[in-house]
């Protein structure tokens, strides 16, 4: 039982620490699949500028 609790605590820690980044990466992947023009240099520059603010 301790192993399960430890894994749950670890998963919670990782999601709380990196959840926003993982969500952003998933969103970029999905949008890249749905729109062929999503991964253009100009759009990525705008996207990264908006995320940094």
Secondary structure as GFF3:
##gff-version 3
##sequence-region A 1 53
A	DSSP	alpha_helix	2	34	.	.	.	ID=ss1
A	DSSP	alpha_helix	41	52	.	.	.	ID=ss2
###
